[in-house]
Amino acid sequence: MSAKGLVLQALKDAARSNYSRMLGRFSEECLRSDESAVRYGPFVYHVALEVDMMQAATRRYLRILEAEGLVMREPSGMRGSSHRWWPVGFAEVLRGDA
């Protein structure tokens, strides 16, 4: 699998882990769309740990995946703040698993 594919899979694993860990605080409303679920997605460092890659490289691949429309990041009004990331279409996958 390519490094980009590994980062995408790591993002999915980290997002599923966040969902499982916060299951009591998650509601169906949170998973109604990717736009609402992204608030609960992992930060870059979570994905980097999952894929065993430096954060800068992980961020670079996430941005490439974002440009391809495969992932999205939480909009932030503050410059330089950390963003949460979410695989596009993954809220529907998690709703199906629930």
C-alpha positions in Angstrom: 0.0 0.0 0.0 1.3 3.5 -0.8 2.1 6.0 2.0 -1.0 8.0 1.0 -3.1 4.9 1.4 -1.6 4.1 4.7 -2.4 7.6 6.0 -6.0 7.3 4.8 -6.4 3.9 6.5 -4.7 5.3 9.7 -7.2 8.2 9.7 -10.1 5.8 9.4 -8.7 3.7 12.3 -8.1 6.7 14.5 -11.6 8.1 13.7 -13.1 4.7 14.6 -11.1 4.6 17.8 -12.3 8.1 18.7 -15.8 7.0 18.0 -15.5 3.9 20.2 -13.8 5.8 23.0 -16.4 8.5 23.1 -19.4 6.3 22.3 -21.3 7.5 25.4 -20.9 11.1 24.3 -21.6 10.4 20.6 -25.1 10.5 19.4 -26.7 9.7 16.1 -26.9 13.4 15.6 -23.1 13.7 15.6 -22.9 11.1 12.8 -25.7 12.6 10.7 -23.1 13.9 8.2 -19.4 14.1 7.8 -19.6 17.9 8.5 -20.9 17.2 12.0 -18.7 14.2 12.6 -15.5 16.0 11.8 -15.6 17.8 15.2 -14.9 14.4 16.7 -12.2 13.3 14.3 -8.5 12.8 15.2 -5.8 15.4 15.2 -2.7 15.0 12.9 -0.7 13.6 15.8 -3.2 10.8 16.4 -3.0 9.8 12.7 0.8 10.1 12.8 1.0 7.7 15.8 -1.3 5.3 14.1 0.7 5.2 10.9 4.1 5.6 12.6 5.1 8.6 10.5 6.3 12.1 11.4 3.5 14.7 11.8 4.8 16.9 9.0 4.7 14.0 6.5 1.3 12.9 7.8 -0.1 16.4 7.4 1.3 16.6 3.9 -0.5 13.4 2.9 -3.7 14.5 4.6 -3.6 17.7 2.5 -3.1 15.7 -0.7 -6.0 13.5 0.3 -8.1 16.6 1.1 -7.3 18.1 -2.4 -8.5 14.8 -3.9 -11.7 15.0 -1.9 -11.1 11.9 0.2 -10.8 13.6 3.6 -11.9 16.9 5.2 -10.7 19.0 8.0 -12.5 20.9 10.7 -12.8 24.5 9.7 -10.9 26.7 12.2 -11.1 30.5 12.6 -7.7 30.6 14.3 -4.6 30.6 12.2 -2.1 27.9 13.3 -4.6 25.9 15.4 -4.8 22.2 15.2 -7.5 20.7 12.9 -9.4 17.6 13.3 -9.6 15.4 10.2 -12.3 13.1 8.9 -12.5 10.6 6.0 -15.3 11.7 3.6 -18.2 9.2 3.8 -17.0 7.7 7.0 -19.9 9.0 9.1 -22.2 6.8 7.0 -19.9 3.8 7.6 -20.0 4.3 11.4 -23.8 4.7 11.4 -24.0 1.4 9.6 -21.8 -0.2 12.2 -23.8 1.2 15.2 
